Amino acid sequence: MIKNKTFAHKRTIRTGCTLFGATATLLCSSLNAEVEDKLEELVVSAWRMPGDVSRTTSAVTVLDPEEMESLGLLDMKDALNRIPGVVSTSLGGQIGASGTVLIRGTTSSYSQLVVDGVRVSDSTSPMGNFLSGARVNDFSRIEVLRGPQAAIHGGESVGGVLWMETARGSGESNNYLRTEIGSFDSYQVFASNSGEENGLSWYVGGGHEHTDNDAPNESYDLLRSSMRLEWAQTEDLTLGMTYRGQDSEFQYDFFGTNIDHVDSNLVTAYANARLAPGWISSVVMGLYKESYDNDSSGGNYGADLERVILSTDQSFELSDTYTLLFGGFVEHSDYQNTINTVSDEYRYGGHLGMKWKPTDTITTDAVVRWEDYVNYSDQVTWRLGGGWEALEKTKFRAGVGKAFRTPTLLDLYGTTFGLGNPNLEAEQSLGWDLGIEQELTDEHRVSVTYFENSIENQIQTTFAFPLSPPPINLPGSTLTRGLEFAANGKITEEIDYQVSWTWLGDSLDDQPENTATASVQYRPIEKLLLGLGATYVDTRSYGGAPLDEYLLLRVHASYKLNENVTLHARVENLADQNYVLANFATPVNGAGLGFYTGITATF
C-alpha cells in the first residue's frame, strides 16, 4: 500500500489514538511508538479490525475523504477511480445512475460493500444503488481491499472489498456547510454538526442535491442523511450507533421514460471492548433496508431487501510474535420483487486466523472460514499472505486465496426478460498476487502488483430480445489477470502528484485493457490550491457494443478566505470530449464540459 498523505479532518475525526474509531483507541496501547506517530498507517478492512500497515499482507488503498473533497471529488465513484485496479463508473447514465465498480477485471457482483461493519451488497443486490448516492463528505474512512478476501469477508469478495465508515465527531461542537451550483441546473447543499463532550461524541449530517445532467430527460434528486453517536463509557469499553439514509429519484430515457426510485436505510449498534490485556473484542448489529422501484411506459418493476446481521471480531495477542484472530456472524436476508422472486434466507459462519511476525521484517498470516447459506450450500474459503521488508524502504507482499460467488436469485428463477436455471452452481475462484512497494526518496513512493484470478463455473448470462436463454455455468475456468501501478509524492514543497495505472490482460465482459488517472496539485501560497486531473479509459465493449477510448481532463481550485470560509471551483471534462459510458440498445453518453463553484464554511 502506498502511504498516502493524511489531511486533518477536523470536523469528523478525533485526534490521538481515536483517529480511526473506537476499536483503534483500544489497539493503540499494543502498537509501538512509531505507529502512534503515524496513525495514517492503520488499516481496518484487511482483518475487520484496525492494524499496523506493516503487518498487512493484502493490497489495500486508503482514501482520505477530506483530501478527496479538496480535489472536488465528491461523488464516491469519482474518488474510487484514483485506486489502481479499480474502474468506477456507471453503465446507466450520468450522476445518479446506478454505480458500477470493476475491481481487478471482475464486475460489481464479484465485490463486496461493507459500511460501518455491515455487509450491504451481495450477488442479488449489488452495490450500485448505494453508490449512486454515496458522497465522500460524510465518511471518515474509505478503504479498498483488492484480491480474493472471502476468508475474512465471505461471499462475493472475489475481486475485493469496499470498506466505508460514517464520520465521527471530535473536539468542540463544530458546524459544517458546503454549497455548490453549476452546469446543467445543478446544485447541492450539505450541512453537519459534530463534536465531543464528556466521553460522548456525535456527528449529524444531511443534504440535498439536484442536477438535470448533460443528457435529454435525465434528471436526478437526492436526499441523504447520516449520524453517529459514540460513548466512551470507560477506557476499556465504547458503545455506539450509526444511521445512514438515502432517498433518490433518477429519470432517464430507455425505450421510453424511466424513473428509478431508491430508498435505503442502514442502522447499526456496536460495542468495542478490551476484555483482557491484549484481547480486543468488537460486536456489531445492523439492519439494512433497500427499496428499488422502476416505473416506465412498459410497466413497473420493484425489489425490496431487508437484511439483519450480527457479527463479532476478536483479536488476541498471544505474544509479540503471534496474534490470534477469530470471529463469527449470523445474517437473515428477506428479498422479494414484483415478478414473484422471493427469498427468505439465513447465512452464518465464522473464521479463524493467525498472524505471525517472526522478525521485525517478516510478516505472515493465514485464515480459514466456513459459512453456510442455509437455502443454498456451505462454503470453505482460505487465504495465506506474507510480507518482507527486504530493505528499509522496500517491501515485498504476496497472497493467495480462495473465494466464491453464488448465483443471483434472478439467475436461478428468471426475469421478465428470460428464464432462470435452478441448477446453477456457485462460482469458485483461486487468486494470487505479488507486489513490491518502494520508497524512492522521502518524497516519492511507487508500488507495482501483478495479480491473477481463476474462476471456475463462471455464470454466463446472455441478453437477447425479446426473451433471453437461461444462464449456464461455463466449463473450465475463466481468467482475470493484470498489473497495478501507483505512484505519489512531492516535486517541490508547493507541488505534489498522484498517478495510478491498471493493465488488464484478461477480464470479465471485455473491460478496458488500460485505465489510468493522474493529478497534480500546486499551492503557490498557503491559502490557494490549484489542481489538474486526467482520466483515461481504453477501448472496451463492457455493457454492449464496442466503445472508443476517451481521455477526460479536469481542473479545480480553492481559496481560503479565512480560517472558516473557503471558496472552491472545478471544471469537468475541460476539453468537452464526446464519450460513451455504455451502449446497449442505445448509447449512454457521458457529460460534456461543466463548471461548478461553491463555498464551504465551518463555524
C-alpha positions in Angstrom: 0.0 0.0 0.0 1.3 3.4 -0.9 1.4 5.6 2.2 -0.8 8.4 1.1 -0.7 11.8 2.8 -3.2 12.3 5.6 -5.1 15.6 5.9 -6.6 16.7 9.2 -10.3 16.1 9.1 -11.2 18.4 11.9 -15.0 18.2 11.7 -15.3 14.4 11.8 -12.2 12.7 13.1 -10.9 12.7 16.6 -7.3 13.4 17.5 -4.9 11.0 19.1 -5.5 7.2 19.1 -9.1 7.6 18.1 -8.3 8.6 14.6 -9.9 5.6 13.0 -12.6 4.8 15.6 -13.1 3.3 19.0 -11.5 0.0 18.2 -8.3 1.8 17.2 -8.4 3.5 20.5 -8.2 0.2 22.3 -5.5 -1.1 20.0 -3.2 1.9 20.4 -1.7 0.5 23.6 -0.5 -2.5 21.7 1.2 -0.6 18.9 4.7 0.8 19.2 5.6 4.5 19.5 6.5 4.8 15.8 3.0 3.7 14.7 1.4 6.0 17.3 3.1 8.9 15.5 1.9 7.7 12.1 -1.7 6.9 12.6 -2.4 7.1 8.9 -0.6 3.7 8.6 -3.5 1.9 10.2 -5.9 -0.1 8.0 -9.2 -1.7 9.1 -10.6 -3.7 6.2 -7.8 -6.4 6.0 -8.9 -8.0 9.3 -12.1 -6.1 10.1 -10.1 -4.5 13.0 -7.5 -1.7 12.9 -4.0 -2.9 12.5 -0.5 -1.7 11.6 0.0 -1.4 7.9 3.4 -3.1 8.2 1.5 -6.3 9.2 -0.9 -6.2 6.3 -0.2 -8.7 3.5 -3.1 -7.7 1.3 -3.2 -4.9 -1.4 -5.2 -2.1 0.2 -5.5 1.6 -0.5 -6.9 4.1 1.9 -8.6 7.3 0.6 -8.8 10.3 2.9 -12.3 11.9 2.5 -11.1 15.4 3.2 -8.3 15.1 0.6 -10.9 13.9 -2.0 -13.2 16.9 -1.1 -10.3 19.3 -1.5 -9.8 17.9 -5.0 -13.5 18.4 -5.8 -14.1 14.6 -6.0 -17.4 14.5 -4.0 -19.0 11.5 -5.8 -17.7 8.3 -4.4 -17.5 6.7 -7.8 -15.1 9.5 -9.0 -12.9 9.1 -5.9 -12.6 5.3 -6.3 -11.1 5.8 -9.8 -7.9 7.0 -8.1 -7.2 3.5 -6.9 -5.1 1.1 -9.1 -7.0 -2.0 -10.1 -10.4 -0.2 -9.9 -12.7 1.2 -12.6 -15.6 3.0 -11.1 -18.3 4.3 -13.5 -22.0 3.9 -14.4 -23.5 2.0 -17.3 -26.9 3.5 -16.8 -26.3 7.2 -17.2 -24.6 10.2 -15.6 -24.9 11.5 -12.0 -27.4 9.4 -10.0 -27.4 6.3 -12.2 -26.6 3.0 -10.6 -22.9 2.7 -9.9 -20.6 0.1 -11.3 -17.3 -0.9 -9.7 -14.9 -3.2 -11.5 -12.1 -4.5 -9.3 -9.2 -6.5 -10.9 -11.1 -7.4 -14.1 -14.3 -8.6 -12.3 -17.7 -7.0 -12.3 -19.7 -5.3 -9.5 -21.4 -8.5 -8.3 -17.9 -10.1 -7.6 -17.0 -7.5 -4.9 -18.5 -6.7 -1.5 -19.5 -3.4 0.0 -19.2 -3.1 3.8 -20.5 0.0 5.5 -20.0 0.6 9.3 -19.1 -3.1 9.6 -22.2 -4.4 7.9 -22.3 -6.2 4.5 -24.6 -4.1 2.3 -24.2 -5.9 -1.0 -24.5 -9.5 -2.3 -24.8 -11.2 -5.7 -28.5 -10.5 -5.9 -28.4 -6.9 -4.5 -25.1 -5.4 -5.7 -23.6 -2.2 -4.5 -24.9 0.0 -7.4 -27.9 1.6 -5.7 -25.9 2.5 -2.6 -23.0 4.0 -4.7 -25.4 6.1 -6.8 -26.0 8.4 -3.8 -22.7 7.9 -1.9 -20.7 11.1 -1.3 -17.3 11.4 0.4 -18.0 14.2 2.8 -20.0 12.2 5.4 -17.4 9.4 5.7 -14.3 9.3 7.9 -12.8 6.1 6.4 -12.7 4.7 2.8 -10.6 1.7 2.0 -10.5 -0.7 -1.0 -9.1 -4.1 -0.3 -8.2 -5.9 -3.5 -8.0 -9.6 -4.3 -9.9 -12.7 -3.0 -11.0 -11.8 0.5 -13.7 -14.3 1.2 -11.8 -15.8 4.2 -12.4 -12.6 6.2 -15.5 -11.1 4.4 -17.4 -14.0 2.9 -19.1 -14.5 -0.4 -18.9 -12.1 -3.4 -15.5 -10.8 -2.3 -13.7 -12.3 -5.4 -12.5 -9.0 -6.8 -12.2 -7.2 -3.5 -14.0 -5.3 -0.7 -15.1 -1.6 -0.4 -14.9 -0.6 3.3 -16.5 2.6 4.4 -17.2 4.2 7.9 -19.6 7.0 8.7 -17.9 10.1 10.1 -17.2 10.6 13.8 -17.4 13.8 15.9 -14.4 15.4 17.5 -13.5 18.3 19.8 -15.8 21.2 20.5 -19.1 21.5 18.7 -18.5 22.3 15.1 -20.8 23.2 12.2 -20.0 22.5 8.6 -21.8 23.8 5.5 -20.9 23.1 1.8 -22.9 24.5 -1.1 -22.3 24.3 -4.8 -24.0 25.3 -8.0 -23.1 24.7 -11.6 -23.8 23.5 -15.1 -26.9 21.5 -16.1 -29.0 23.3 -13.4 -27.0 21.5 -10.7 -26.9 22.5 -7.1 -26.2 20.8 -3.8 -26.1 21.7 -0.1 -24.8 19.6 2.8 -24.6 20.6 6.5 -23.4 18.8 9.6 -22.8 19.3 13.3 -20.2 17.3 15.2 -18.4 17.4 18.5 -17.4 15.6 21.7 -18.0 16.2 25.3 -17.6 14.1 28.5 -16.8 11.0 26.6 -19.8 11.4 24.2 -19.2 12.2 20.6 -21.7 12.9 17.9 -22.0 13.6 14.2 -25.2 14.5 12.4 -25.3 15.5 8.7 -27.8 15.9 5.9 -28.2 17.3 2.4 -30.0 17.7 -0.9 -28.7 17.8 -4.5 -30.3 18.1 -7.9 -29.0 18.0 -11.5 -30.6 17.8 -14.9 -27.4 16.1 -16.2 -26.0 16.7 -19.7 -28.5 14.5 -21.4 -32.1 14.9 -22.5 -34.7 13.9 -19.9 -32.1 12.8 -17.4 -32.5 14.4 -14.0 -31.6 13.4 -10.5 -32.7 14.3 -7.0 -31.0 13.1 -3.8 -31.8 13.5 -0.1 -29.3 11.9 2.2 -28.6 11.9 6.0 -26.1 10.3 8.3 -25.4 10.1 12.0 -23.0 8.6 14.5 -23.3 8.6 18.3 -20.4 7.1 20.4 -19.9 6.9 24.1 -16.6 6.0 25.7 -18.1 4.6 28.8 -14.6 3.6 30.2 -11.1 3.3 28.9 -11.9 -0.3 28.0 -15.5 0.0 26.6 -17.0 2.1 23.9 -20.6 1.9 22.7 -22.0 3.5 19.6 -24.6 3.6 16.8 -24.8 4.8 13.3 -27.6 5.7 10.8 -27.4 6.4 7.1 -30.4 7.2 4.8 -30.8 7.8 1.1 -33.9 8.8 -0.9 -33.3 9.4 -4.6 -35.0 9.6 -7.9 -33.3 9.2 -11.3 -35.1 9.9 -14.6 -33.8 8.7 -17.9 -34.8 7.5 -21.4 -34.6 3.8 -22.3 -37.3 2.7 -24.7 -39.4 5.5 -23.2 -39.2 7.4 -20.0 -38.0 5.6 -16.9 -37.9 6.7 -13.3 -35.7 4.8 -10.7 -36.5 5.4 -7.1 -34.2 4.2 -4.4 -35.0 4.4 -0.6 -32.4 2.9 1.7 -31.6 2.9 5.4 -28.8 1.4 7.4 -28.8 1.3 11.2 -26.0 -0.2 13.3 -25.2 -0.6 17.0 -21.8 -1.7 18.2 -19.6 -2.3 21.2 -15.8 -2.3 21.3 -14.0 -3.5 24.4 -10.7 -4.6 25.9 -11.7 -7.8 27.7 -8.2 -8.5 29.0 -4.6 -7.4 28.3 -4.1 -8.0 24.6 -7.7 -9.1 23.9 -9.8 -6.7 21.8 -13.4 -7.5 21.1 -15.8 -5.9 18.6 -19.6 -6.7 18.2 -21.8 -5.1 15.5 -25.5 -5.5 14.9 -27.0 -3.9 11.8 -30.2 -3.6 9.8 -30.1 -2.6 6.2 -33.3 -2.0 4.1 -33.3 -1.1 0.4 -36.4 -0.4 -1.7 -35.9 0.0 -5.5 -38.7 0.9 -7.9 -38.6 1.4 -11.7 -41.6 3.0 -13.3 -41.7 3.0 -17.1 -44.1 3.0 -20.0 -43.7 -0.8 -20.1 -44.8 -1.3 -16.5 -43.4 -1.3 -13.0 -40.5 -3.4 -11.6 -39.6 -3.2 -7.9 -37.3 -5.1 -5.4 -37.2 -4.9 -1.7 -34.3 -6.1 0.5 -34.2 -6.4 4.3 -31.0 -7.7 6.0 -30.3 -8.2 9.7 -26.8 -9.1 10.7 -24.9 -9.8 14.0 -21.2 -10.2 13.8 -18.2 -10.3 16.2 -14.5 -10.0 15.6 -11.8 -10.8 18.2 -8.1 -10.0 18.3 -5.9 -11.7 20.9 -2.2 -11.1 21.2 -0.6 -14.4 22.3 2.8 -12.8 22.3 4.8 -10.1 20.5 5.1 -12.6 17.6 1.7 -14.3 17.4 -1.8 -12.7 17.2 -4.9 -14.8 17.0 -8.0 -13.5 15.2 -11.4 -15.1 15.1 -15.0 -14.1 14.6 -18.4 -15.2 13.6 -21.7 -13.9 12.2 -25.4 -14.7 11.6 -27.4 -12.9 9.0 -31.0 -13.0 7.7 -32.0 -11.6 4.3 -35.5 -11.2 3.1 -35.7 -10.4 -0.7 -38.7 -10.1 -2.9 -39.6 -8.4 -6.2 -42.6 -7.7 -8.4 -42.0 -10.8 -10.6 -42.6 -13.1 -7.6 -38.9 -13.9 -6.9 -38.9 -14.4 -3.1 -36.1 -15.5 -0.8 -36.1 -15.8 3.0 -32.5 -16.8 3.7 -30.2 -17.3 6.7 -26.5 -17.3 6.5 -24.0 -17.9 9.2 -20.4 -18.9 9.8 -17.1 -18.0 11.3 -13.3 -17.6 10.6 -10.1 -18.3 12.4 -6.8 -16.8 11.6 -3.2 -16.2 12.9 -0.7 -13.5 12.3 2.9 -14.5 12.8 5.8 -12.0 12.8 9.0 -14.0 13.4 11.2 -11.0 12.8 10.9 -7.2 12.5 11.0 -7.6 8.7 8.8 -10.6 8.0 5.0 -10.9 8.5 2.8 -13.9 7.6 -0.8 -14.6 8.1 -3.3 -17.4 7.5 -7.1 -17.6 7.8 -9.8 -20.1 7.1 -13.6 -19.6 7.0 -16.7 -21.7 6.9 -20.1 -20.3 6.2 -23.5 -21.8 5.3 -26.1 -20.3 3.0 -29.0 -22.3 4.5 -31.1 -22.2 1.4 -28.1 -22.9 -0.9 -24.9 -24.6 0.3 -21.9 -24.2 2.6 -18.5 -22.9 1.6 -15.0 -23.2 2.9 -12.5 -20.4 1.9 -9.0 -19.6 3.0 -6.2 -17.1 2.5 -2.4 -17.1 3.0 -0.3 -14.0 2.9 3.2 -12.8 3.6 5.3 -9.6 3.6 9.0 -9.0 3.7 10.6 -5.6 4.4 13.7 -6.5 2.5 15.3 -3.1 2.9 14.4 -0.1 4.9 12.4 1.4 2.0 11.4 -1.8 0.1 8.6 -4.2 0.9 7.5 -7.3 -0.9 4.0 -8.6 -0.4 2.3 -11.8 -1.7 -1.1 -13.5 -1.1 -3.2 -16.4 -2.3 -6.8 -17.1 -1.5 -10.0 -18.9 -2.4 -13.3 -17.1 -2.8 -16.8 -17.8 -4.2 -19.9 -16.1 -5.7 -23.4 -17.6 -5.5 -25.9 -17.3 -8.4 -28.3 -14.4 -8.1 -32.0 -15.1 -7.5 -32.7 -13.8 -11.0 -30.1 -16.3 -12.4 -31.9 -19.1 -10.5 -35.5 -18.2 -11.1 -35.6 -15.9 -14.1 -36.8 -12.4 -15.0 -39.5 -11.0 -17.3 -36.8 -11.0 -20.0 -35.6 -14.6 -19.7 -35.7 -17.9 -18.0 -33.8 -18.9 -14.9 -31.7 -22.0 -14.2 -32.2 -23.5 -10.7 -29.4 -26.0 -11.2 -26.6 -23.4 -11.3 -23.6 -24.0 -9.1 -21.7 -21.3 -7.2 -18.6 -19.9 -8.9 -15.3 -20.7 -7.2 -12.1 -18.6 -7.6 -8.5 -19.1 -6.7 -6.5 -15.9 -6.9 -3.0 -14.7 -6.1 -0.9 -11.5 -6.2 2.7 -10.4 -5.8 3.6 -6.8 -5.2 6.5 -4.5 -4.3 6.3 -1.2 -2.6 9.3 1.1 -2.9 10.1 4.4 -1.2 12.4 6.0 -3.8 13.1 9.0 -1.6 11.4 10.6 1.4 9.2 12.4 -1.1 8.4 9.7 -3.8 6.8 6.3 -3.5 5.8 3.7 -6.0 4.0 0.3 -5.9 3.6 -2.4 -8.6 1.4 -5.5 -8.2 0.7 -8.4 -10.5 -2.4 -10.5 -10.0 -4.3 -13.5 -11.4 -7.6 -15.0 -10.5 -9.0 -18.2 -12.0 -12.8 -18.5 -11.8 -14.4 -21.9 -12.1 -18.1 -22.4 -13.1 -18.4 -18.8 -14.2 -22.1 -18.0 -14.7 -22.8 -16.7 -18.2 -26.0 -14.6 -18.7 -26.9 -13.9 -22.3 -29.2 -10.9 -23.1 -31.4 -11.3 -26.2 -34.7 -9.7 -27.3 -37.5 -10.5 -26.7 -36.5 -13.5 -24.5 -33.1 -14.4 -23.1 -31.9 -18.0 -22.7 -31.3 -19.3 -19.2 -27.9 -18.7 -17.7 -25.4 -21.5 -17.6 -22.1 -22.4 -15.8 -19.3 -22.3 -18.3 -17.0 -25.3 -18.4 -13.4 -25.0 -17.2 -12.0 -21.7 -15.8 -12.1 -18.1 -16.7 -9.0 -16.0 -16.0 -8.6 -12.4 -14.9 -5.1 -11.1 -14.7 -3.3 -7.7 -14.7 -0.8 -5.3 -13.4 -1.4 -2.4 -10.9 0.9 0.6 -10.7 0.7 3.6 -8.3 3.0 6.5 -7.5 2.7 9.6 -5.5 5.0 12.2 -4.0 6.1 15.8 -3.9 8.0 17.5 -6.8 8.6 20.6 -4.6 7.2 21.9 -1.4 4.4 23.5 -3.4 3.7 20.7 -5.9 2.5 17.1 -5.3 1.3 14.4 -7.7 -0.5 11.1 -7.8 -0.6 8.5 -10.7 -2.4 5.2 -10.9 -2.5 2.8 -13.9 -4.1 -0.6 -14.5 -3.4 -3.1 -17.3 -5.8 -6.0 -17.8 -4.5 -8.9 -19.8 -7.8 -10.9 -19.2 -11.1 -9.7 -17.7 -14.8 -10.5 -17.5 -17.0 -8.9 -20.1 -14.2 -7.3 -22.2 -13.2 -4.5 -19.9 -10.7 -1.8 -20.9 -7.2 -3.1 -21.2 -5.7 0.1 -19.9 -7.1 2.7 -17.4 -5.2 5.5 -15.7 -5.7 8.5 -13.5 -3.2 11.3 -12.7 -3.4 14.6 -10.8 -1.1 17.4 -9.9 -1.7 19.9 -7.1 0.0 23.3 -6.8 -0.1 25.5 -3.7 1.6 28.8 -4.7 0.5 30.4 -1.4 -0.9 28.8 1.8 -4.5 29.9 1.0 -4.6 28.9 -2.6 -4.8 25.4 -4.1 -4.8 24.7 -7.9 -5.1 21.3 -9.5 -5.2 19.4 -12.7 -6.5 15.9 -13.2 -6.8 13.4 -16.0 -8.7 10.1 -16.5 -8.0 7.7 -19.4 -10.2 4.7 -20.3 -9.2 2.3 -23.2 -11.5 0.7 -25.8 -13.9 -1.9 -24.4 -17.2 -3.4 -25.0 -18.4 -3.9 -21.5 -22.1 -3.0 -21.4 -22.9 -3.8 -25.0 -21.3 -2.7 -28.3 -17.6 -1.8 -28.8 -16.8 1.6 -27.3 -14.0 4.1 -28.2 -11.3 5.2 -25.8 -11.5 8.5 -24.1 -9.5 11.0 -22.0 -11.1 13.4 -19.6 -9.4 16.5 -18.2 -10.5 18.5 -15.1 -9.2 21.5 -13.2 -10.1 22.6 -9.7 -9.2 25.5 -7.4 -9.9 26.6 -3.8 -9.1 29.7 -1.9 -9.3 30.0 1.8 -10.7 33.4 2.6 -10.1 32.9 6.3 -9.9 30.1 8.9 -13.6 29.3 8.4 -14.5 30.1 4.8 -13.2 28.5 1.6 -14.2 29.2 -2.0 -13.9 26.4 -4.5 -14.5 25.8 -8.2 -14.0 23.0 -10.7 -14.3 22.4 -14.4 -15.1 18.8 -15.5 -14.4 17.5 -19.0 -12.3 20.5 -19.8 -11.8 19.6 -23.5 -15.5 18.8 -23.9 -14.8 15.3 -25.0 -17.6 13.3 -26.5 -17.6 9.8 -25.0 -20.0 6.9 -24.3 -20.3 5.1 -21.0 -22.2 2.1 -22.3 -24.1 1.0 -25.4 -26.9 -1.5 -25.0 -29.7 -0.8 -27.4 -28.9 2.9 -27.3 -25.7 4.8 -26.3 -25.3 6.2 -22.8 -23.4 9.4 -23.2 -21.1 10.9 -20.6 -21.3 14.5 -19.5 -19.7 17.3 -21.5 -18.0 20.5 -20.3 -19.3 21.5 -16.9 -18.4 24.3 -14.5 -19.2 24.2 -10.8 -18.5 26.7 -7.9 -19.4 26.9 -4.3 -18.4 27.8 -0.7 -17.5 25.8 2.4 -17.9 27.2 5.9 -17.2 25.9 9.3 -18.3 27.7 12.5 
